[in-house]
């Protein structure tokens, strides 16, 4: 998940606007900051899915786990985007950002795409 989230963050940078950089390499800092946040989100929603579908849900109950994980991740991301764009002004959207309900589609799509891919990769791994 970390590698996919870092790659996603790098590729979606052009879709965002940021306030004037307070220090050199602010974009690198932003990518790292957001990637760490993504891992915290992933850990929290995995826990939610594990409570609902068991700790081994990616193997034993992937559909049930994803049915819990995906709405939690998208809901938190929607809140975070709204808060950071409209409340705190931590970042904004370029005109090229696809929008849905006033929120950037890219960060929402991130949580609809990456977790299922990660589950598929875990399920393909040979068992011992």
Secondary structure in CASP SS format (residue, H / E / C, confidence):
PFRMAT SS
TARGET T0000
AUTHOR 0000-0000-0000
METHOD secondary structure of the structure
MODEL  1
X C 1.00
X H 1.00
X H 1.00
X H 1.00
X H 1.00
X H 1.00
X H 1.00
X H 1.00
X H 1.00
X H 1.00
X H 1.00
X H 1.00
X H 1.00
X H 1.00
X H 1.00
X E 1.00
X E 1.00
X E 1.00
X C 1.00
X C 1.00
X C 1.00
X C 1.00
X C 1.00
X C 1.00
X C 1.00
X H 1.00
X H 1.00
X H 1.00
X H 1.00
X H 1.00
X H 1.00
X H 1.00
X H 1.00
X H 1.00
X H 1.00
X H 1.00
X H 1.00
X H 1.00
X H 1.00
X H 1.00
X H 1.00
X H 1.00
X H 1.00
X H 1.00
X H 1.00
X H 1.00
X H 1.00
X H 1.00
X H 1.00
X H 1.00
X H 1.00
X H 1.00
X H 1.00
X C 1.00
X C 1.00
X C 1.00
X H 1.00
X H 1.00
X H 1.00
X H 1.00
X C 1.00
X H 1.00
X H 1.00
X H 1.00
X H 1.00
X H 1.00
X H 1.00
X H 1.00
X H 1.00
X H 1.00
X H 1.00
X H 1.00
X H 1.00
X H 1.00
X H 1.00
X H 1.00
X H 1.00
X H 1.00
X H 1.00
X H 1.00
X H 1.00
X H 1.00
X H 1.00
X H 1.00
X H 1.00
X H 1.00
X H 1.00
X C 1.00
X C 1.00
X C 1.00
X E 1.00
X E 1.00
X E 1.00
X C 1.00
X C 1.00
X C 1.00
X C 1.00
X C 1.00
X E 1.00
X E 1.00
X C 1.00
X C 1.00
X E 1.00
X E 1.00
X H 1.00
X H 1.00
X H 1.00
X H 1.00
X H 1.00
X H 1.00
X H 1.00
X H 1.00
X H 1.00
X H 1.00
X H 1.00
X H 1.00
X H 1.00
X H 1.00
X H 1.00
X H 1.00
X H 1.00
X H 1.00
X H 1.00
X H 1.00
X C 1.00
X C 1.00
X C 1.00
X C 1.00
END
